[in-house]
Amino acid sequence: MRAKCIKNSELIERTPWKAGGERSEWHFGLTVGRDYTVYGFGLMMGVAVYLVAAEGSYHPIFVPVSIFDQPCGSLPPGLHCAVQKTENGIVPSVVFSSIHFCEDPDFFERLLDNDYETVQHWNRFKRFVDDWTRNVLS
């Protein structure tokens, strides 16, 4: 799936499970007007998110769906789903992405830590989605 970035910041509820929670502005390292390949999506802390690769970064980032226009909606084959509890144990996260993201709750942290094997798994999945997106959505 591809989606065009329409803004690079968003006001996000810090405690979405509480009515009247505090909001703060989050900024994302994305370029307005650029199309991004979506490597996963989900619901985290009550916010719908996409998993995209930011410019100049070896790892993906989760960003709110609201900073993108409406995507085409086509999904690559082989996406997996997981429901994971957040650190506070109150609001579960739902993630659709690679099997590694879904079956290993520490995968994203190890990816951020630049763990060699984790980065290799991510790069294989990223190449698969990039090739699928290029061939199917072109």
C-alpha positions as CSV (number, residue, x, y, z in Angstrom):
1,M,0.0,0.0,0.0
2,R,1.2,3.5,-0.7
3,A,0.0,6.7,0.9
4,K,0.9,10.4,0.4
5,C,2.0,12.5,3.4
6,I,-0.2,15.6,3.7
7,K,1.4,17.0,6.9
8,N,4.3,16.0,9.2
9,S,2.9,16.7,12.7
10,E,-0.2,15.8,14.6
11,L,-1.8,16.6,18.0
12,I,-2.0,13.2,19.8
13,E,-3.8,12.3,23.0
14,R,-1.2,11.2,25.5
15,T,-3.7,9.1,27.5
16,P,-6.4,8.1,25.0
17,W,-7.9,5.7,27.5
18,K,-8.9,8.6,29.8
19,A,-11.6,11.2,28.8
20,G,-10.1,14.7,28.5
21,G,-6.5,13.4,28.4
22,E,-3.6,15.7,27.7
23,R,-2.7,16.3,24.0
24,S,0.7,17.1,22.6
25,E,2.1,17.9,19.1
26,W,4.2,15.1,17.7
27,H,6.5,15.8,14.7
28,F,7.6,13.1,12.2
29,G,10.6,13.1,9.9
30,L,8.5,12.8,6.7
31,T,8.3,14.9,3.6
32,V,4.9,16.5,2.8
33,G,3.8,15.5,-0.7
34,R,5.9,12.4,-0.8
35,D,4.4,8.9,-1.4
36,Y,5.4,6.4,1.3
37,T,5.2,2.6,1.2
38,V,3.2,1.3,4.1
39,Y,4.8,-1.8,5.7
40,G,2.2,-2.4,8.3
41,F,-0.7,-0.7,10.1
42,G,-2.4,-0.9,13.4
43,L,-4.0,0.7,16.4
44,M,-1.7,1.8,19.1
45,M,-2.8,3.6,22.3
46,G,-6.1,4.3,20.5
47,V,-4.4,5.9,17.5
48,A,-4.6,4.4,14.0
49,V,-1.0,4.1,12.7
50,Y,1.0,3.2,9.6
51,L,4.5,1.6,9.7
52,V,6.6,3.5,7.1
53,A,10.3,4.0,6.5
54,A,11.5,7.5,7.2
55,E,14.1,9.1,5.0
56,G,17.7,8.4,6.1
57,S,16.7,5.7,8.6
58,Y,17.4,2.0,8.6
59,H,14.3,1.3,10.7
60,P,10.6,2.1,10.2
61,I,8.5,4.4,12.3
62,F,4.9,4.3,13.4
63,V,3.0,7.4,12.4
64,P,-0.7,8.4,12.6
65,V,-2.8,7.6,9.6
66,S,-4.2,11.1,9.8
67,I,-1.1,12.7,8.4
68,F,-1.7,10.8,5.1
69,D,-4.3,11.1,2.4
70,Q,-6.5,8.1,1.6
71,P,-4.3,5.3,0.3
72,C,-5.2,2.9,-2.4
73,G,-5.9,0.1,0.1
74,S,-4.1,-2.7,-1.6
75,L,-2.2,-5.0,0.8
76,P,0.7,-7.3,0.1
77,P,0.1,-11.0,0.8
78,G,1.5,-12.6,3.9
79,L,0.7,-9.8,6.5
80,H,0.2,-11.2,10.0
81,C,-1.9,-9.8,12.8
82,A,-1.1,-9.5,16.6
83,V,-2.8,-8.1,19.6
84,Q,-0.3,-7.0,22.1
85,K,-0.7,-5.3,25.5
86,T,1.0,-1.9,26.0
87,E,3.3,-1.2,28.8
88,N,0.5,0.2,30.9
89,G,-1.5,-3.0,30.3
90,I,-4.7,-1.0,29.7
91,V,-4.8,-0.4,26.0
92,P,-3.9,-3.2,23.6
93,S,-2.1,-2.6,20.4
94,V,-3.2,-4.3,17.2
95,V,-0.6,-4.6,14.5
96,F,-0.7,-6.0,10.9
97,S,2.8,-6.4,9.5
98,S,5.6,-9.0,9.1
99,I,5.5,-12.2,11.1
100,H,8.4,-11.0,13.1
101,F,6.6,-7.8,14.2
102,C,3.6,-9.7,15.1
103,E,5.0,-12.8,16.9
104,D,7.9,-11.1,18.7
105,P,6.9,-8.2,21.0
106,D,10.6,-7.2,21.3
107,F,11.3,-7.1,17.5
108,F,10.8,-3.3,17.1
109,E,13.1,-2.6,20.1
110,R,15.8,-4.9,18.7
111,L,15.4,-3.2,15.3
112,L,15.9,0.2,16.9
113,D,19.0,-1.2,18.6
114,N,20.3,-2.3,15.2
115,D,20.5,-6.0,16.1
116,Y,22.0,-7.7,13.0
117,E,19.6,-10.6,12.7
118,T,16.5,-8.4,13.3
119,V,17.7,-5.8,10.7
120,Q,18.2,-8.7,8.2
121,H,14.6,-9.9,8.8
122,W,13.3,-6.3,8.4
123,N,15.3,-5.7,5.2
124,R,13.9,-9.0,3.6
125,F,10.3,-8.0,4.5
126,K,10.9,-4.4,3.3
127,R,12.3,-5.6,-0.1
128,F,9.4,-8.0,-0.5
129,V,6.8,-5.2,0.1
130,D,8.8,-2.7,-2.0
131,D,8.9,-5.2,-4.9
132,W,5.2,-6.1,-4.5
133,T,4.2,-2.4,-4.3
134,R,6.3,-1.6,-7.4
135,N,4.9,-4.5,-9.5
136,V,1.3,-4.4,-8.4
137,L,0.7,-0.7,-7.9
138,S,2.6,0.7,-10.9
